[in-house]
Amino acid sequence: MNDTKHSKRSSVSRRQLLHRALALPLTLSAWSSLFKPHQTEAQVSIQTSAVSSKTLVAYFTRSGNTRVIANQLQRDLKADLFQIEPATPYPADYEANVAEAQREKESGALRPLKNQVPQWNQYERIFLGFPIWGTTAPAIIRTFLTEHDTRDKVLIPFITHGKYGLGNSLSVVREHAKHAKLLKGYSEECDQERDTMESVDKWLKKLG
Ligand SMILES: Cc1cc2nc3c(=O)[nH]c(=O)nc-3n(C[C@H](O)[C@H](O)[C@H](O)COP(=O)(O)O)c2cc1C
């Protein structure tokens, strides 16, 4: 009887031990899975949806206007989101950035990307967002289209500008994505940093 009790108790405690032993790696893996995706996102600038999406929203932004549209597309379409970033960041100073964009436009140089889109082949439809720089698409967009095969992908641009329109940006996209199915995109006039800077200058002058 005692033996049975003892063996029952020891069998329960063995089960508990086994359970704990199994739970430990599970707990560790639960913790690591909590952190891994975020580390990956930060490293490769991608935010993936719960289900594996066939739609990607890829965007470049300096001052955040284009990101507003990108975030809405991602939310509404349950798409994956990728921020296009250059390997070497553009200058934080506005005028220095304008000068650099102008140099890249004149030279036609491609600006290296920080990251490529992971699992690019999984996507069938790409929303591509960017601001107008010097009446065209920023050099980083030319690089993006050169380094990602858009053959047979549906490509839908969304573009923000600061009141001077789209310039030749759509033909730049067409030229660099010759085999994509290019759909009519979306564009919007947005606030310009330059206007804000001028208003703040006026305000500071008034303050003396
Ligand atoms: C370097 C640079 C060049 C720009 N050139 C133009 C331009 O040629 N035409 C225009 O309408 N807006 C121009 N803008 C304004 C931006 O296109 C506009 O503010 C855009 O919404 C910014 O988007 P973002 O906040 O996503 O960076 C320029 C802005 C920068 C920083």
The ligand as an ORCA input file, in Angstrom:
! r2SCAN-3c Opt
* xyz 0 1
  C      15.578     66.682    -51.311
  C      14.146     67.092    -51.548
  C      13.749     67.487    -52.803
  C      12.400     67.815    -53.042
  N      12.041     68.165    -54.303
  C      10.727     68.403    -54.551
  C      10.281     68.697    -55.883
  O      11.071     68.723    -56.849
  N       8.971     68.915    -56.097
  C       8.057     68.878    -55.081
  O       6.874     69.090    -55.314
  N       8.434     68.601    -53.798
  C       9.747     68.354    -53.517
  N      10.133     68.034    -52.246
  C       9.101     67.919    -51.197
  C       8.701     66.473    -50.933
  O       8.448     65.776    -52.136
  C       7.420     66.391    -50.114
  O       7.502     67.190    -48.971
  C       7.148     64.946    -49.728
  O       5.822     64.816    -49.279
  C       8.076     64.467    -48.644
  O       7.785     63.126    -48.357
  P       8.374     62.364    -47.089
  O       7.862     63.112    -45.875
  O       7.810     61.004    -47.173
  O       9.858     62.415    -47.147
  C      11.458     67.765    -51.980
  C      11.891     67.386    -50.707
  C      13.223     67.053    -50.482
  C      13.652     66.632    -49.098
*
